[in-house]
Amino acid sequence: MDNIVGAALLIEVFGGFLFLASDGDISSVWFAILFFGLVAGLYGVVSSRLRQLEADRR
């Protein structure tokens, strides 16, 4: 697993626990944590897929 994807999953899990601990009151801080995890995860998936396609082309 790519390091970025692993870090994004940890951020998502941590943000999800914080969201549940705050009784579902989504504040800007928790939303930012979840959004950052989502963006980092998507970036990691796309970049690892592009690297894999580049390696297959060689």
C-alpha distance matrix in Angstrom:
0.0 3.7 6.4 8.5 6.9 6.8 10.2 11.4 10.9 12.9 15.4 15.9 16.6 18.8 20.5 21.1 22.7 24.8 25.9 27.0 28.7 30.7 32.2 30.5 32.2 29.8 30.8 29.7 27.6 25.5 25.2 24.1 21.3 20.1 20.6 18.7 15.7 16.1 16.7 13.8 11.4 13.3 13.3 9.6 9.5 12.6 12.0 9.0 11.3 14.2 12.9 12.3 15.8 17.2 16.2 17.6 20.7 21.5
3.7 0.0 3.8 5.5 5.3 6.4 8.8 10.0 10.8 12.7 14.4 15.5 16.8 18.6 20.0 21.1 23.0 24.5 25.7 27.2 28.8 30.5 32.3 30.4 31.7 29.0 29.6 28.1 26.0 24.4 23.9 22.3 19.8 19.0 19.0 16.7 14.1 14.7 14.5 11.3 9.7 11.5 10.6 6.8 7.9 10.6 9.2 6.9 10.1 12.3 10.9 11.4 14.8 15.7 15.2 17.2 19.9 20.6
6.4 3.8 0.0 3.8 5.5 5.1 6.1 8.5 9.9 10.7 12.3 14.2 15.4 16.5 18.1 19.8 21.3 22.5 24.1 25.8 27.0 28.6 30.7 29.2 30.2 27.6 27.8 26.2 23.8 22.4 22.4 20.5 17.8 17.7 17.9 15.1 12.8 14.3 14.1 10.4 9.9 12.5 11.2 7.9 10.2 12.9 11.2 9.8 13.3 15.0 13.6 14.8 18.1 18.5 18.1 20.6 23.0 23.4
8.5 5.5 3.8 0.0 3.8 5.4 5.1 6.0 8.6 9.9 10.4 12.1 14.2 15.2 16.1 18.0 20.0 20.8 22.0 24.1 25.5 26.7 28.8 27.0 27.8 24.8 25.0 23.1 21.0 19.8 19.4 17.3 14.9 14.7 14.5 11.7 9.7 11.0 10.4 6.7 6.7 9.3 7.9 5.1 8.3 10.6 9.4 9.2 12.5 14.0 13.4 15.1 17.8 18.5 18.8 21.1 23.2 24.1
6.9 5.3 5.5 3.8 0.0 3.8 5.5 5.0 6.2 8.7 9.8 10.4 12.3 14.1 15.0 16.2 18.4 19.8 20.6 22.4 24.1 25.5 27.2 25.3 26.5 23.7 24.5 23.0 21.1 19.3 18.7 17.3 14.8 13.7 13.9 11.9 9.0 9.6 10.0 7.1 4.9 7.9 8.1 5.1 6.6 9.9 9.9 9.0 11.6 14.0 13.9 14.7 17.5 18.8 19.1 20.8 23.2 24.5
6.8 6.4 5.1 5.4 3.8 0.0 3.8 5.4 5.1 6.4 8.7 9.9 10.7 12.3 14.2 15.3 16.8 18.4 19.8 21.2 22.6 24.5 26.3 24.8 26.2 23.8 24.6 23.5 21.2 19.1 19.3 18.1 15.0 14.3 15.4 13.2 10.0 11.6 12.7 9.6 8.0 11.4 11.7 8.7 10.2 13.6 13.4 12.0 14.8 17.3 16.7 17.3 20.4 21.6 21.4 23.2 25.8 26.8
10.2 8.8 6.1 5.1 5.5 3.8 0.0 3.8 5.4 5.1 6.2 8.6 9.9 10.5 12.1 14.1 15.4 16.4 18.1 20.0 21.0 22.5 24.8 23.3 24.3 21.8 22.0 20.7 18.1 16.6 17.0 15.3 12.1 12.3 13.3 10.7 8.0 10.6 11.3 8.1 7.9 11.6 11.4 9.3 11.8 14.7 14.2 13.8 16.8 18.8 18.3 19.5 22.4 23.3 23.5 25.6 27.9 28.8
11.4 10.0 8.5 6.0 5.0 5.4 3.8 0.0 3.8 5.4 5.0 6.1 8.6 9.8 10.3 12.0 14.2 15.1 16.0 18.1 19.7 20.8 22.8 21.0 21.9 19.1 19.7 18.4 16.2 14.4 14.2 12.8 10.0 9.2 10.0 7.9 4.7 6.8 8.1 5.5 4.9 8.7 9.4 8.2 10.1 13.0 13.4 13.5 15.9 18.0 18.3 19.5 21.9 23.2 23.8 25.6 27.8 29.1
10.9 10.8 9.9 8.6 6.2 5.1 5.4 3.8 0.0 3.8 5.4 5.0 6.1 8.5 9.7 10.4 12.3 14.1 15.0 16.4 18.2 19.9 21.5 19.8 21.4 19.1 20.2 19.6 17.5 14.9 15.1 14.6 11.4 10.0 11.7 10.6 6.9 8.4 10.8 8.9 7.0 10.5 12.2 10.5 11.4 14.8 15.6 15.0 17.0 19.7 20.0 20.5 23.1 24.8 25.1 26.5 29.0 30.4
12.9 12.7 10.7 9.9 8.7 6.4 5.1 5.4 3.8 0.0 3.8 5.4 5.2 6.0 8.4 9.7 10.6 12.2 14.0 15.3 16.4 18.3 20.4 19.3 20.7 18.7 19.5 19.0 16.3 14.0 15.0 14.4 10.7 10.4 12.8 11.2 8.0 10.7 12.9 10.8 10.0 13.7 14.8 13.1 14.7 17.9 18.3 17.7 20.2 22.6 22.5 23.3 26.1 27.5 27.6 29.3 31.8 33.0
15.4 14.4 12.3 10.4 9.8 8.7 6.2 5.0 5.4 3.8 0.0 3.8 5.5 5.1 5.9 8.4 9.9 10.4 11.9 14.1 15.1 16.3 18.7 17.3 18.1 15.7 16.1 15.4 12.7 10.6 11.5 10.6 6.9 7.1 9.5 7.9 5.2 8.6 10.6 9.1 9.3 12.8 13.8 13.1 15.0 17.8 18.3 18.5 20.9 22.9 23.3 24.4 26.9 28.2 28.7 30.5 32.8 34.1
15.9 15.5 14.2 12.1 10.4 9.9 8.6 6.1 5.0 5.4 3.8 0.0 3.8 5.5 5.1 5.9 8.6 9.8 10.2 12.1 14.0 15.2 16.9 15.1 16.4 14.1 15.3 15.0 13.1 10.1 10.5 10.6 7.4 5.6 8.5 8.4 5.2 7.1 10.3 9.8 8.9 11.9 14.0 13.6 14.6 17.4 18.7 18.8 20.6 23.0 23.8 24.5 26.8 28.5 29.2 30.6 32.8 34.5
16.6 16.8 15.4 14.2 12.3 10.7 9.9 8.6 6.1 5.2 5.5 3.8 0.0 3.8 5.5 5.0 6.2 8.6 9.7 10.6 12.2 14.3 15.8 14.7 16.6 15.0 16.6 17.0 14.7 11.6 12.8 13.4 10.0 8.7 12.0 12.0 8.9 10.8 14.0 13.2 12.0 15.2 17.3 16.3 17.1 20.3 21.5 21.1 22.9 25.6 26.1 26.5 29.0 30.9 31.2 32.5 35.0 36.6
18.8 18.6 16.5 15.2 14.1 12.3 10.5 9.8 8.5 6.0 5.1 5.5 3.8 0.0 3.8 5.4 5.2 6.3 8.6 10.0 10.5 12.4 14.7 14.1 15.4 13.9 14.8 15.2 12.4 9.6 11.8 12.1 8.4 8.6 12.1 11.7 9.5 12.2 15.0 14.0 13.8 17.1 18.6 17.9 19.4 22.4 23.1 23.1 25.3 27.6 28.0 28.8 31.4 32.9 33.2 34.9 37.3 38.6
20.5 20.0 18.1 16.1 15.0 14.2 12.1 10.3 9.7 8.4 5.9 5.1 5.5 3.8 0.0 3.8 5.4 5.0 6.1 8.6 9.7 10.6 12.8 11.5 12.4 10.4 11.4 11.7 9.4 6.2 8.1 8.9 5.7 5.5 9.2 9.6 8.2 10.5 13.3 13.3 13.4 16.2 18.0 18.0 19.4 21.9 23.1 23.5 25.4 27.6 28.4 29.4 31.6 33.2 34.0 35.5 37.6 39.2
21.1 21.1 19.8 18.0 16.2 15.3 14.1 12.0 10.4 9.7 8.4 5.9 5.0 5.4 3.8 0.0 3.8 5.4 5.0 6.2 8.5 9.9 11.1 9.7 11.7 10.4 12.4 13.6 12.0 8.3 9.7 11.6 8.9 7.3 11.0 12.3 10.3 11.6 15.0 15.3 14.6 17.1 19.5 19.4 20.1 22.9 24.4 24.6 26.1 28.6 29.6 30.1 32.3 34.2 34.9 36.1 38.4 40.2
22.7 23.0 21.3 20.0 18.4 16.8 15.4 14.2 12.3 10.6 9.9 8.6 6.2 5.2 5.4 3.8 0.0 3.8 5.4 5.1 6.0 8.6 10.1 10.1 12.1 11.8 13.5 15.2 13.1 9.8 12.2 13.9 11.0 10.4 14.2 15.0 13.1 15.0 18.2 18.1 17.5 20.4 22.5 22.1 23.0 25.9 27.2 27.2 28.9 31.5 32.1 32.7 35.1 36.9 37.3 38.6 41.1 42.7
24.8 24.5 22.5 20.8 19.8 18.4 16.4 15.1 14.1 12.2 10.4 9.8 8.6 6.3 5.0 5.4 3.8 0.0 3.8 5.4 5.0 6.2 8.9 8.9 9.8 9.4 10.4 12.2 9.9 7.0 10.1 11.7 9.4 9.7 13.3 14.1 13.2 15.3 18.1 18.2 18.4 21.2 23.0 23.0 24.3 26.9 28.1 28.5 30.4 32.6 33.3 34.3 36.5 38.1 38.8 40.3 42.6 44.2
25.9 25.7 24.1 22.0 20.6 19.8 18.1 16.0 15.0 14.0 11.9 10.2 9.7 8.6 6.1 5.0 5.4 3.8 0.0 3.8 5.5 5.3 6.9 5.6 7.0 6.5 8.6 10.9 9.8 6.3 8.5 11.2 9.7 9.0 12.3 14.1 13.4 14.7 17.6 18.5 18.5 20.7 22.9 23.3 24.3 26.7 28.3 28.8 30.3 32.6 33.7 34.6 36.5 38.3 39.3 40.5 42.7 44.5
27.0 27.2 25.8 24.1 22.4 21.2 20.0 18.1 16.4 15.3 14.1 12.1 10.6 10.0 8.6 6.2 5.1 5.4 3.8 0.0 3.8 5.4 5.4 5.5 8.3 9.2 11.8 14.5 13.4 10.1 12.2 14.9 13.2 12.2 15.6 17.4 16.1 17.3 20.6 21.3 20.7 23.0 25.5 25.6 26.2 28.8 30.6 30.8 32.1 34.7 35.8 36.2 38.3 40.3 41.1 42.1 44.5 46.3
28.7 28.8 27.0 25.5 24.1 22.6 21.0 19.7 18.2 16.4 15.1 14.0 12.2 10.5 9.7 8.5 6.0 5.0 5.5 3.8 0.0 3.8 5.4 7.4 9.0 10.4 12.1 14.9 13.3 10.6 13.6 15.9 14.1 14.0 17.5 18.8 17.8 19.6 22.6 22.9 22.8 25.4 27.5 27.5 28.5 31.2 32.6 32.8 34.5 36.9 37.8 38.4 40.7 42.5 43.1 44.4 46.8 48.5
30.7 30.5 28.6 26.7 25.5 24.5 22.5 20.8 19.9 18.3 16.3 15.2 14.3 12.4 10.6 9.9 8.6 6.2 5.3 5.4 3.8 0.0 3.8 5.5 5.7 7.7 9.0 12.2 11.3 9.2 11.9 14.5 13.6 13.8 16.8 18.5 18.2 19.7 22.5 23.3 23.6 25.8 27.9 28.3 29.4 31.8 33.3 33.9 35.5 37.7 38.8 39.7 41.7 43.5 44.4 45.7 47.8 49.6
32.2 32.3 30.7 28.8 27.2 26.3 24.8 22.8 21.5 20.4 18.7 16.9 15.8 14.7 12.8 11.1 10.1 8.9 6.9 5.4 5.4 3.8 0.0 3.8 5.5 8.5 10.9 14.4 14.3 11.8 13.8 16.9 16.2 15.6 18.6 20.7 20.2 21.1 24.1 25.3 25.1 27.1 29.6 30.1 30.7 33.1 34.9 35.5 36.7 39.1 40.4 41.0 42.9 44.9 45.9 46.9 49.1 51.1
30.5 30.4 29.2 27.0 25.3 24.8 23.3 21.0 19.8 19.3 17.3 15.1 14.7 14.1 11.5 9.7 10.1 8.9 5.6 5.5 7.4 5.5 3.8 0.0 3.8 5.8 9.1 12.3 12.8 10.0 11.1 14.6 14.3 13.1 15.7 18.3 17.9 18.4 21.3 22.9 22.7 24.3 26.9 27.7 28.2 30.3 32.4 33.1 34.1 36.4 37.9 38.6 40.2 42.3 43.5 44.4 46.4 48.6
32.2 31.7 30.2 27.8 26.5 26.2 24.3 21.9 21.4 20.7 18.1 16.4 16.6 15.4 12.4 11.7 12.1 9.8 7.0 8.3 9.0 5.7 5.5 3.8 0.0 3.8 6.1 9.7 10.7 8.9 10.0 13.3 13.8 13.3 15.5 18.0 18.4 19.0 21.5 23.2 23.6 25.1 27.3 28.5 29.3 31.2 33.1 34.1 35.3 37.2 38.9 39.8 41.4 43.2 44.6 45.7 47.6 49.7
29.8 29.0 27.6 24.8 23.7 23.8 21.8 19.1 19.1 18.7 15.7 14.1 15.0 13.9 10.4 10.4 11.8 9.4 6.5 9.2 10.4 7.7 8.5 5.8 3.8 0.0 3.7 6.7 8.0 6.1 6.3 9.8 10.7 10.2 11.9 14.5 15.3 15.7 17.9 19.9 20.5 21.8 23.9 25.3 26.2 27.9 29.7 31.0 32.2 33.9 35.6 36.8 38.2 39.9 41.5 42.6 44.3 46.4
30.8 29.6 27.8 25.0 24.5 24.6 22.0 19.7 20.2 19.5 16.1 15.3 16.6 14.8 11.4 12.4 13.5 10.4 8.6 11.8 12.1 9.0 10.9 9.1 6.1 3.7 0.0 3.8 5.4 5.6 6.2 8.6 10.1 10.8 12.0 14.2 15.6 16.6 18.1 19.9 21.2 22.6 24.1 25.7 27.1 28.5 30.0 31.6 33.1 34.5 36.0 37.6 39.0 40.4 42.0 43.5 45.0 47.0
29.7 28.1 26.2 23.1 23.0 23.5 20.7 18.4 19.6 19.0 15.4 15.0 17.0 15.2 11.7 13.6 15.2 12.2 10.9 14.5 14.9 12.2 14.4 12.3 9.7 6.7 3.8 0.0 3.8 5.6 5.0 5.9 8.6 9.9 10.1 11.8 14.1 15.0 15.9 17.8 19.5 20.7 21.8 23.7 25.4 26.5 27.7 29.7 31.2 32.2 33.8 35.6 37.0 38.1 39.9 41.5 42.8 44.7
27.6 26.0 23.8 21.0 21.1 21.2 18.1 16.2 17.5 16.3 12.7 13.1 14.7 12.4 9.4 12.0 13.1 9.9 9.8 13.4 13.3 11.3 14.3 12.8 10.7 8.0 5.4 3.8 0.0 3.8 5.4 5.1 6.3 8.8 9.8 10.5 12.4 14.3 15.3 16.4 18.3 20.0 20.9 22.3 24.3 25.8 26.7 28.3 30.2 31.4 32.6 34.4 36.1 37.1 38.6 40.5 41.9 43.6
25.5 24.4 22.4 19.8 19.3 19.1 16.6 14.4 14.9 14.0 10.6 10.1 11.6 9.6 6.2 8.3 9.8 7.0 6.3 10.1 10.6 9.2 11.8 10.0 8.9 6.1 5.6 5.6 3.8 0.0 3.8 5.4 5.1 6.2 8.5 9.8 10.7 12.3 14.2 15.3 16.5 18.4 19.9 21.0 22.6 24.4 25.6 26.9 28.6 30.2 31.5 32.9 34.7 36.0 37.4 39.0 40.7 42.4
25.2 23.9 22.4 19.4 18.7 19.3 17.0 14.2 15.1 15.0 11.5 10.5 12.8 11.8 8.1 9.7 12.2 10.1 8.5 12.2 13.6 11.9 13.8 11.1 10.0 6.3 6.2 5.0 5.4 3.8 0.0 3.8 5.4 5.1 5.9 8.4 9.8 10.4 12.0 14.0 15.1 16.4 18.0 19.7 21.0 22.4 23.9 25.5 26.9 28.3 29.9 31.4 32.8 34.3 35.9 37.3 38.8 40.8
24.1 22.3 20.5 17.3 17.3 18.1 15.3 12.8 14.6 14.4 10.6 10.6 13.4 12.1 8.9 11.6 13.9 11.7 11.2 14.9 15.9 14.5 16.9 14.6 13.3 9.8 8.6 5.9 5.1 5.4 3.8 0.0 3.8 5.5 5.0 5.9 8.5 9.7 10.3 11.9 13.9 15.2 16.1 17.9 19.7 20.9 21.9 23.8 25.5 26.6 28.0 29.8 31.3 32.4 34.1 35.8 37.2 38.9
21.3 19.8 17.8 14.9 14.8 15.0 12.1 10.0 11.4 10.7 6.9 7.4 10.0 8.4 5.7 8.9 11.0 9.4 9.7 13.2 14.1 13.6 16.2 14.3 13.8 10.7 10.1 8.6 6.3 5.1 5.4 3.8 0.0 3.8 5.5 5.2 6.2 8.7 10.0 10.5 12.1 14.3 15.3 16.3 18.3 20.0 20.9 22.3 24.2 25.7 26.7 28.3 30.2 31.4 32.6 34.4 36.1 37.7
20.1 19.0 17.7 14.7 13.7 14.3 12.3 9.2 10.0 10.4 7.1 5.6 8.7 8.6 5.5 7.3 10.4 9.7 9.0 12.2 14.0 13.8 15.6 13.1 13.3 10.2 10.8 9.9 8.8 6.2 5.1 5.5 3.8 0.0 3.8 5.5 5.1 6.2 8.7 9.9 10.5 12.4 14.2 15.2 16.5 18.4 19.9 21.0 22.5 24.3 25.7 26.9 28.6 30.2 31.5 32.9 34.7 36.6
20.6 19.0 17.9 14.5 13.9 15.4 13.3 10.0 11.7 12.8 9.5 8.5 12.0 12.1 9.2 11.0 14.2 13.3 12.3 15.6 17.5 16.8 18.6 15.7 15.5 11.9 12.0 10.1 9.8 8.5 5.9 5.0 5.5 3.8 0.0 3.8 5.4 5.0 6.1 8.5 9.8 10.6 12.2 14.1 15.4 16.5 18.1 19.9 21.1 22.4 24.1 25.7 27.0 28.4 30.2 31.6 33.0 35.0
18.7 16.7 15.1 11.7 11.9 13.2 10.7 7.9 10.6 11.2 7.9 8.4 12.0 11.7 9.6 12.3 15.0 14.1 14.1 17.4 18.8 18.5 20.7 18.3 18.0 14.5 14.2 11.8 10.5 9.8 8.4 5.9 5.2 5.5 3.8 0.0 3.8 5.4 5.1 6.0 8.4 9.9 10.4 12.0 14.1 15.3 16.2 18.0 19.8 20.9 22.1 24.0 25.6 26.6 28.2 30.0 31.4 33.1
15.7 14.1 12.8 9.7 9.0 10.0 8.0 4.7 6.9 8.0 5.2 5.2 8.9 9.5 8.2 10.3 13.1 13.2 13.4 16.1 17.8 18.2 20.2 17.9 18.4 15.3 15.6 14.1 12.4 10.7 9.8 8.5 6.2 5.1 5.4 3.8 0.0 3.8 5.5 5.1 5.9 8.5 9.8 10.4 12.1 14.2 15.2 16.2 18.1 19.8 20.8 22.2 24.2 25.5 26.7 28.3 30.1 31.8
16.1 14.7 14.3 11.0 9.6 11.6 10.6 6.8 8.4 10.7 8.6 7.1 10.8 12.2 10.5 11.6 15.0 15.3 14.7 17.3 19.6 19.7 21.1 18.4 19.0 15.7 16.6 15.0 14.3 12.3 10.4 9.7 8.7 6.2 5.0 5.4 3.8 0.0 3.8 5.5 5.1 6.2 8.5 9.8 10.6 12.3 14.1 15.4 16.5 18.3 19.9 21.1 22.6 24.2 25.8 27.0 28.7 30.7
16.7 14.5 14.1 10.4 10.0 12.7 11.3 8.1 10.8 12.9 10.6 10.3 14.0 15.0 13.3 15.0 18.2 18.1 17.6 20.6 22.6 22.5 24.1 21.3 21.5 17.9 18.1 15.9 15.3 14.2 12.0 10.3 10.0 8.7 6.1 5.1 5.5 3.8 0.0 3.8 5.4 5.2 6.1 8.5 10.0 10.6 12.0 14.1 15.4 16.4 18.1 19.9 21.1 22.3 24.2 25.7 27.0 28.9
13.8 11.3 10.4 6.7 7.1 9.6 8.1 5.5 8.9 10.8 9.1 9.8 13.2 14.0 13.3 15.3 18.1 18.2 18.5 21.3 22.9 23.3 25.3 22.9 23.2 19.9 19.9 17.8 16.4 15.3 14.0 11.9 10.5 9.9 8.5 6.0 5.1 5.5 3.8 0.0 3.8 5.5 5.1 6.1 8.6 10.0 10.4 12.0 14.1 15.2 16.2 18.1 19.9 20.8 22.3 24.1 25.7 27.2
11.4 9.7 9.9 6.7 4.9 8.0 7.9 4.9 7.0 10.0 9.3 8.9 12.0 13.8 13.4 14.6 17.5 18.4 18.5 20.7 22.8 23.6 25.1 22.7 23.6 20.5 21.2 19.5 18.3 16.5 15.1 13.9 12.1 10.5 9.8 8.4 5.9 5.1 5.4 3.8 0.0 3.8 5.4 5.1 6.2 8.6 9.9 10.6 12.2 14.2 15.3 16.4 18.3 19.9 21.1 22.5 24.4 26.2
13.3 11.5 12.5 9.3 7.9 11.4 11.6 8.7 10.5 13.7 12.8 11.9 15.2 17.1 16.2 17.1 20.4 21.2 20.7 23.0 25.4 25.8 27.1 24.3 25.1 21.8 22.6 20.7 20.0 18.4 16.4 15.2 14.3 12.4 10.6 9.9 8.5 6.2 5.2 5.5 3.8 0.0 3.8 5.4 5.2 6.1 8.4 9.9 10.6 12.2 14.2 15.3 16.5 18.2 19.9 21.1 22.6 24.8
13.3 10.6 11.2 7.9 8.1 11.7 11.4 9.4 12.2 14.8 13.8 14.0 17.3 18.6 18.0 19.5 22.5 23.0 22.9 25.5 27.5 27.9 29.6 26.9 27.3 23.9 24.1 21.8 20.9 19.9 18.0 16.1 15.3 14.2 12.2 10.4 9.8 8.5 6.1 5.1 5.4 3.8 0.0 3.8 5.5 5.3 6.0 8.4 9.9 10.5 12.1 14.1 15.3 16.3 18.2 19.9 21.1 22.9
9.6 6.8 7.9 5.1 5.1 8.7 9.3 8.2 10.5 13.1 13.1 13.6 16.3 17.9 18.0 19.4 22.1 23.0 23.3 25.6 27.5 28.3 30.1 27.7 28.5 25.3 25.7 23.7 22.3 21.0 19.7 17.9 16.3 15.2 14.1 12.0 10.4 9.8 8.5 6.1 5.1 5.4 3.8 0.0 3.8 5.5 5.2 6.0 8.4 9.9 10.5 12.1 14.2 15.2 16.4 18.2 19.9 21.5
9.5 7.9 10.2 8.3 6.6 10.2 11.8 10.1 11.4 14.7 15.0 14.6 17.1 19.4 19.4 20.1 23.0 24.3 24.3 26.2 28.5 29.4 30.7 28.2 29.3 26.2 27.1 25.4 24.3 22.6 21.0 19.7 18.3 16.5 15.4 14.1 12.1 10.6 10.0 8.6 6.2 5.2 5.5 3.8 0.0 3.8 5.6 5.3 6.1 8.6 10.0 10.6 12.3 14.2 15.4 16.5 18.4 20.4
12.6 10.6 12.9 10.6 9.9 13.6 14.7 13.0 14.8 17.9 17.8 17.4 20.3 22.4 21.9 22.9 25.9 26.9 26.7 28.8 31.2 31.8 33.1 30.3 31.2 27.9 28.5 26.5 25.8 24.4 22.4 20.9 20.0 18.4 16.5 15.3 14.2 12.3 10.6 10.0 8.6 6.1 5.3 5.5 3.8 0.0 3.8 5.5 5.1 6.1 8.6 9.8 10.5 12.2 14.2 15.3 16.5 18.8
12.0 9.2 11.2 9.4 9.9 13.4 14.2 13.4 15.6 18.3 18.3 18.7 21.5 23.1 23.1 24.4 27.2 28.1 28.3 30.6 32.6 33.3 34.9 32.4 33.1 29.7 30.0 27.7 26.7 25.6 23.9 21.9 20.9 19.9 18.1 16.2 15.2 14.1 12.0 10.4 9.9 8.4 6.0 5.2 5.6 3.8 0.0 3.8 5.4 5.1 6.2 8.6 9.9 10.5 12.3 14.2 15.3 17.0
9.0 6.9 9.8 9.2 9.0 12.0 13.8 13.5 15.0 17.7 18.5 18.8 21.1 23.1 23.5 24.6 27.2 28.5 28.8 30.8 32.8 33.9 35.5 33.1 34.1 31.0 31.6 29.7 28.3 26.9 25.5 23.8 22.3 21.0 19.9 18.0 16.2 15.4 14.1 12.0 10.6 9.9 8.4 6.0 5.3 5.5 3.8 0.0 3.8 5.4 5.1 6.1 8.7 9.8 10.5 12.3 14.3 15.7
11.3 10.1 13.3 12.5 11.6 14.8 16.8 15.9 17.0 20.2 20.9 20.6 22.9 25.3 25.4 26.1 28.9 30.4 30.3 32.1 34.5 35.5 36.7 34.1 35.3 32.2 33.1 31.2 30.2 28.6 26.9 25.5 24.2 22.5 21.1 19.8 18.1 16.5 15.4 14.1 12.2 10.6 9.9 8.4 6.1 5.1 5.4 3.8 0.0 3.8 5.4 5.0 6.2 8.6 9.8 10.5 12.3 14.6
14.2 12.3 15.0 14.0 14.0 17.3 18.8 18.0 19.7 22.6 22.9 23.0 25.6 27.6 27.6 28.6 31.5 32.6 32.6 34.7 36.9 37.7 39.1 36.4 37.2 33.9 34.5 32.2 31.4 30.2 28.3 26.6 25.7 24.3 22.4 20.9 19.8 18.3 16.4 15.2 14.2 12.2 10.5 9.9 8.6 6.1 5.1 5.4 3.8 0.0 3.8 5.4 5.1 6.1 8.6 9.8 10.6 12.8
12.9 10.9 13.6 13.4 13.9 16.7 18.3 18.3 20.0 22.5 23.3 23.8 26.1 28.0 28.4 29.6 32.1 33.3 33.7 35.8 37.8 38.8 40.4 37.9 38.9 35.6 36.0 33.8 32.6 31.5 29.9 28.0 26.7 25.7 24.1 22.1 20.8 19.9 18.1 16.2 15.3 14.2 12.1 10.5 10.0 8.6 6.2 5.1 5.4 3.8 0.0 3.8 5.5 5.0 6.2 8.6 9.9 11.0
12.3 11.4 14.8 15.1 14.7 17.3 19.5 19.5 20.5 23.3 24.4 24.5 26.5 28.8 29.4 30.1 32.7 34.3 34.6 36.2 38.4 39.7 41.0 38.6 39.8 36.8 37.6 35.6 34.4 32.9 31.4 29.8 28.3 26.9 25.7 24.0 22.2 21.1 19.9 18.1 16.4 15.3 14.1 12.1 10.6 9.8 8.6 6.1 5.0 5.4 3.8 0.0 3.8 5.4 5.1 6.2 8.6 10.2
15.8 14.8 18.1 17.8 17.5 20.4 22.4 21.9 23.1 26.1 26.9 26.8 29.0 31.4 31.6 32.3 35.1 36.5 36.5 38.3 40.7 41.7 42.9 40.2 41.4 38.2 39.0 37.0 36.1 34.7 32.8 31.3 30.2 28.6 27.0 25.6 24.2 22.6 21.1 19.9 18.3 16.5 15.3 14.2 12.3 10.5 9.9 8.7 6.2 5.1 5.5 3.8 0.0 3.8 5.4 5.0 6.2 8.9
17.2 15.7 18.5 18.5 18.8 21.6 23.3 23.2 24.8 27.5 28.2 28.5 30.9 32.9 33.2 34.2 36.9 38.1 38.3 40.3 42.5 43.5 44.9 42.3 43.2 39.9 40.4 38.1 37.1 36.0 34.3 32.4 31.4 30.2 28.4 26.6 25.5 24.2 22.3 20.8 19.9 18.2 16.3 15.2 14.2 12.2 10.5 9.8 8.6 6.1 5.0 5.4 3.8 0.0 3.8 5.5 5.2 6.7
16.2 15.2 18.1 18.8 19.1 21.4 23.5 23.8 25.1 27.6 28.7 29.2 31.2 33.2 34.0 34.9 37.3 38.8 39.3 41.1 43.1 44.4 45.9 43.5 44.6 41.5 42.0 39.9 38.6 37.4 35.9 34.1 32.6 31.5 30.2 28.2 26.7 25.8 24.2 22.3 21.1 19.9 18.2 16.4 15.4 14.2 12.3 10.5 9.8 8.6 6.2 5.1 5.4 3.8 0.0 3.8 5.4 5.4
17.6 17.2 20.6 21.1 20.8 23.2 25.6 25.6 26.5 29.3 30.5 30.6 32.5 34.9 35.5 36.1 38.6 40.3 40.5 42.1 44.4 45.7 46.9 44.4 45.7 42.6 43.5 41.5 40.5 39.0 37.3 35.8 34.4 32.9 31.6 30.0 28.3 27.0 25.7 24.1 22.5 21.1 19.9 18.2 16.5 15.3 14.2 12.3 10.5 9.8 8.6 6.2 5.0 5.5 3.8 0.0 3.8 5.5
20.7 19.9 23.0 23.2 23.2 25.8 27.9 27.8 29.0 31.8 32.8 32.8 35.0 37.3 37.6 38.4 41.1 42.6 42.7 44.5 46.8 47.8 49.1 46.4 47.6 44.3 45.0 42.8 41.9 40.7 38.8 37.2 36.1 34.7 33.0 31.4 30.1 28.7 27.0 25.7 24.4 22.6 21.1 19.9 18.4 16.5 15.3 14.3 12.3 10.6 9.9 8.6 6.2 5.2 5.4 3.8 0.0 3.8
21.5 20.6 23.4 24.1 24.5 26.8 28.8 29.1 30.4 33.0 34.1 34.5 36.6 38.6 39.2 40.2 42.7 44.2 44.5 46.3 48.5 49.6 51.1 48.6 49.7 46.4 47.0 44.7 43.6 42.4 40.8 38.9 37.7 36.6 35.0 33.1 31.8 30.7 28.9 27.2 26.2 24.8 22.9 21.5 20.4 18.8 17.0 15.7 14.6 12.8 11.0 10.2 8.9 6.7 5.4 5.5 3.8 0.0
